[in-house]
Amino acid sequence: MAAATAFNIISRAGILAGLALSVHPHMLRHACGFYLASRGYDTRAIQAYLGHKNIQHTIRYTELSPDRFQNFWLD
């Protein structure tokens, strides 16, 4: 599938869903990163999965997911 076709399909899905913001394919990548971080996956594993060369690009997903650490100190 061509990149433009994917962009059009995803943009159209956002419109049909009545979303207030415009949707683009890269949002799926961000959603995947946030999902993996919220499920407690290791940051280095997320980095490898998303293909980030720099860990700083991956850390944003864990920084914006504070509830990821809520059960750290449960006995």
C-alpha positions as CSV (number, residue, x, y, z in Angstrom):
1,M,0.0,0.0,0.0
2,A,1.3,3.4,-0.9
3,A,2.0,5.9,1.9
4,A,-0.6,8.3,0.5
5,T,-3.2,5.6,0.4
6,A,-2.6,4.8,4.1
7,F,-2.7,8.4,5.0
8,N,-6.1,8.9,3.2
9,I,-7.6,5.8,4.7
10,I,-6.6,6.8,8.3
11,S,-7.6,10.4,7.8
12,R,-11.0,9.4,6.5
13,A,-11.5,7.0,9.4
14,G,-10.9,9.9,11.8
15,I,-13.4,12.1,10.0
16,L,-16.0,9.3,10.0
17,A,-15.4,8.7,13.7
18,G,-16.2,12.4,14.3
19,L,-12.8,13.1,15.9
20,A,-12.1,16.8,16.6
21,L,-8.5,16.5,15.5
22,S,-7.1,15.4,12.2
23,V,-5.7,11.9,12.3
24,H,-2.6,10.7,10.5
25,P,-0.8,7.4,10.3
26,H,2.1,8.4,12.7
27,M,-0.6,8.6,15.5
28,L,-0.8,4.8,15.3
29,R,2.9,4.6,16.0
30,H,2.5,6.9,19.0
31,A,-0.5,4.9,20.2
32,C,1.6,1.7,20.0
33,G,4.4,3.3,22.1
34,F,2.0,4.6,24.7
35,Y,0.2,1.3,24.9
36,L,3.4,-0.8,25.4
37,A,4.7,1.7,28.0
38,S,1.4,1.6,29.9
39,R,1.5,-2.3,29.9
40,G,4.9,-2.1,31.6
41,Y,7.1,-3.2,28.7
42,D,10.8,-2.4,29.1
43,T,11.8,0.9,27.5
44,R,14.6,-0.8,25.6
45,A,12.2,-3.4,24.2
46,I,9.9,-0.6,23.0
47,Q,12.9,1.2,21.5
48,A,13.8,-1.9,19.5
49,Y,10.2,-2.6,18.5
50,L,9.7,1.0,17.2
51,G,13.1,1.1,15.6
52,H,14.3,4.1,17.4
53,K,18.1,4.6,17.3
54,N,18.0,7.2,20.1
55,I,16.4,6.1,23.4
56,Q,15.3,9.7,23.9
57,H,12.7,9.2,21.2
58,T,11.3,6.3,23.2
59,I,11.4,7.8,26.7
60,R,8.6,10.2,25.8
61,Y,6.2,7.3,26.0
62,T,7.2,6.4,29.6
63,E,7.4,10.0,30.7
64,L,3.8,10.7,29.7
65,S,2.5,7.5,31.4
66,P,2.9,8.2,35.1
67,D,0.5,5.4,36.1
68,R,3.0,2.9,34.7
69,F,4.8,3.1,38.0
70,Q,1.8,3.0,40.4
71,N,2.4,-0.5,41.6
72,F,6.1,-0.4,42.1
73,W,5.9,-0.5,45.9
74,L,3.0,-2.8,46.5
75,D,3.8,-5.7,48.9
